[in-house]
Amino acid sequence: MYVNEMEENETVVHELRQIDLVPSHYKRPLISSPFFPRQREFVETDTYIPWSGYSSVDVFSSVEQEYFTIRNAASVFDLTPMVKYSVRGPDAEKYLDRLVTRDVKKIKPNRVAYTVWCNDAGHVIDDGTIFRLSATEFRVCTAERQLDWFLYSAIGFNVEVAEVTQDIAALALQGPTSCLVLRMLGLQGVELLKPFDIGHFTLHGYPLMVSRTGFTGDLGYELWMAPENAIAFWDALMIAGEGRGIRPIGYQALEMARIEAGFILPNVEFVSAEHTIRLNRDRSPFELGLDWLVDLKKGHFNGRRALLAEKEKGSRQRLVGIEIEGNKPAHHALIYSSADAEKQIGAVTSALWSPTCKRNIALAMLDAPYFDGKAEMWAEIYLHRELVWERRMCKCKIVERPFFAPERRRQTPAPDR
Amino acid sequence: MSTPINAKTFDCIVIGAGHNGLTSAAYLAKAGKSVLVLEAQHQVGGAAATRSFAPGFSVSSCAHLLHGLPEKLITELDLHKYGLQFAAESLPTYSLCAEGNPVRILNGAAHGNQLSEKDKAAYAAFIKKMNKFAAVMLHILNMVPPRLSLEEWSERINMLTVGWKVRSLGKRNMREFLRIIGMNMYDLLTEHFDNELLRGAIGMDAALGAEHGPRSPGTVLNYLYRLAGEVAAGKKGTAQPKGGMSNLSNALANAVKAAGGEIRTNTRVERIAVTDDRVSGVVLASGETITAGAVLSNADPETTLLKLLGAAHLDTGFVRKVHHVRNHGKAAKLHIALSGKPEFKGFKADAVPGRLIVSPSIDYLELSFNPSKYREVPREPSMEISIPTLSDPTLAPNGKHILSAIVQFVPYDLGADPTAARAALTENIISTLERYAPAIRSQIIALELLTPRDLEAEFGMSGGHWHHAALSFDQFFFTRPVPGAAQFETPLTGLYLCGAGAHPGGGVMGIAGRNAAKKLLSGGRYVRK
């Protein structure tokens, strides 16, 4: 490149920056969470994955240790990359009620609700959580970026929608000693928060929002703060958790807990209806086994008419929890109606040998009518053993979800261990 | 919803007494439905009405000539019996020439001493061929568009008839039809003619009501749409209702009433009422609720769906489509009160009235379009002029005249200084007119210019577009105005579109209104329940 050309380019970049079109990280596509300076001290494996534009830790030291921290102590997971939107205004409740499948009118201030939202055809675009902060203020956490859909949905509503992902730092503190750690931190009364409650605390002079929510199916909390307080909070949390087994965890350990809790993951259990290309790759909430999230009586919402029709006609398939014989995880296994693998009736979406349940579990999408569980089911599992592939046909059956559901996840006041 | 027990419930409420609303109402009432038409203005007609614009001067305030009122509509609704009268029929078209040598077009023939024999023959052959294509187009315009899923047999048969109509043109003509349908008018005209006045005038037929100049793809569609109307209109050709457009609208209103329908003017609908995810009637600005099994809206799709119904009753994807309907019109309306008869160059004193086209060449037409792309007004506008007082002196005081014109390619958004833009446009129009009628400036008593934004305000058309939704391939037939509402039914059970935004589109043809009524009466998806 010639010198003048470079100069010219720099001028263009400079001009663009003046109007804020060039983000400062254009030379580095992934940004770091405000907790990163502290996390880096813990990362032994140097494995990171991209998550919503952030560089996120995959494994700190060992997946097993991190997983058992979730189930036996207090795990700390950096939630900052989760996409967050602020929804506020006189019509905020009406707007969200039309947007999502659940009845938002029933969410009281300082409560959280998990929900999905659909397109016109009643197919799921994404899932996420709605935090009701007041009568007219909400925060919506989503798996993928939704601003386009959210803004189009705002036509005709007196509501302001803005992405606030970078304005909020967040950690998930999950595990049996998580409540104790927060009490040691000085959050008085935090044990009284019921599942899906939101509490507001002040710590060393800065505000901290605590919600009793999580992605592990265990006792746990999510902690929300301004990015400038992230480092101070991390340090205080680690001190409070000393002796209670506190440990930062990466994405892989969380994924194990997620499957045990039976939660679905976008792009694993379903592809967003806004992204699918092929016919019949969209999934409705009914097909994902999320009937309990769909309130057909609350009034009109996106996809309602299509979902009513599906309800009448019956779903083409359904996501179920299954248990497979043996101990080999059924990753990507096809499911057949007989051991001779003649007729495929579904496929596994997520699989795990559950260390806590000591069961071979999986989430699987089954075709109608096989999700009624009346017929035999066989999983075709491939094992890669020192470069040799082996195939096993393992009998499986539909079981209740969540696979792991400890009492403590629901107990209030929350137990200390 | 609280409704007084003795309140009357209608089978159908029609929002808006535009000519399409009245047409729907007339067909529904004739079929035995109880119908109520609600009109916000003090008179019926919407954009097909007559009103005063200067003391003693009355004019058709939006549409001013009937070129495509179907013969079938007049017969089926017996409109002559109900008062429809024409002050003039078979009006010729003149392509005005600054040198005073206009080209005259009538009944498939072009005349004028500057036309070559070759062009005269070419025109006769051209219009004969185009009329065949227009007949195919008319078949499409008169249809309830099939849904693309083609779930029902009737839809498959409908679709087949379209194919059959095109095929039955014969191999050569079918090929030609398919070749030109997506083309631009400029290329089509330069293929056929040498004479600029001829090209300019025919080009204007493709430009009227459009938002693109003749060099834009899809303008042949607009031309064939207009021509289909002319085929439907039959022998009367381009006609001028006696007393202006209100004559037609009043005749339609009389037909509605004679069939037992009710019409209430000065009655503004505030919103469409919904009960259990189904239309239940309307709520008036007065607060009164009127219940009905079905509501047909003559209002444009944006007004109907996003304002009167509201996005809360619709899905985001559908709202997104409605929101993106292109409906910014570029046709302005000009009314001038004249102290005497305007003298156009090349016309004898006793010249018959006609349609006067200011579009002396196809390039002129394109150049008059260009500024509108940049929110600027045309320096030399293209116009369709009518002097209605020549055949209907009752519209103006004795000896005085009216010039009514459609001025093409006036942008909806007049830029940073709309007042200055309007003043500049007025001057551009007058100086353009002076080229053809040199004394006209001194004859002006009063002048009214309605830009698309004014038309929007006066007639309640979002975007001020006379088609309510631009007439282009992406908003035509089974995607008009948007997929999900292209069969006159909307996603809300019982709510129908019957205005220009529905298939086939605008122009005073009444076809959209007739189609909507036909759909409802044939037992639409929702009525059948």
Interface residues (C-beta under 8 A of the other chain):
Chain A: K94 R98 L99 N119 D120 W149 Y152 S153 I155 G156 F157 H300 N302 G303 R304 R305
Chain B: D277 L306 G310 A311 A312 H313 L314 D315 T316 G317 F318 V319 R320 H323 G484 P491
